Amino acid sequence: QVQLVESGGGLVQAGGSLRLSCAAPGRTFSSAATGWFRQSPGKVREFVGGIGRSGISTSYADSVKGRFTISRDNAKNTVYLQMNSLKPEDTAVYYCAQSRAGSYYYERVDRYDYWGQGTQVTVSS
């Protein structure tokens, strides 16, 4: 069973920045495409963005495009979500996810097999 561990969440004022990390101890991280999702109370979990195995391919939700950047450091087995120009509506629990095969990232929640525990991001106005 692969365990993903997110970190880096916290409280930030609107317009500020945070960088989230997603680590996968015990997995050959360089082989796994990774998706980022977020979920606010009362809302469904939504796709934020994803990154392919090599880091060349990325995709973002329209709501975060131009403000968020996903990158990876395979030597450190870590994927990052850099969040700039944060807005109160970005407040949510953020999760990283991988599929068992790790070949692609997907926008659908049900295409993933492994999830982290989530990290809370709160943006104050």
C-alpha positions, 0 to 999 in steps of 0.5 A: 500500500502506497502512502502519500504525505502532504505538508505545507498547508497553513493560514495565509492572507489573501494575495499570499503564497504557500507551497505544498509538498507531496511525498511518497515514502517507499514508492519509486516516485519518479514513475508516478504521475500525480494529481492535486485535488481540494475539497471545501466543506459541503463541496465535492473534491475537485481537480486542481492540477496534475503532473506527468512522470517526467514533469514535462506534462502539467495541467491545471483547473481554470480556477487556478491557472496562472496562479498555481504551479506544479513541479516535481523533484524526482531525486527527492521523491516529492511533488510540489504545488506552488500557490500564489495570489491566493484567494479566500475561495482557495480555502480547502483541504488539499490532497495529492493522489496517484493511481496504481499504475502511475502512468497518467494523471486524471481529473476524475477522483475515481481514477486514483488509488492512493491518497494522502491525508490532506493538508488544510489551506486557509486564506483570510480576506 
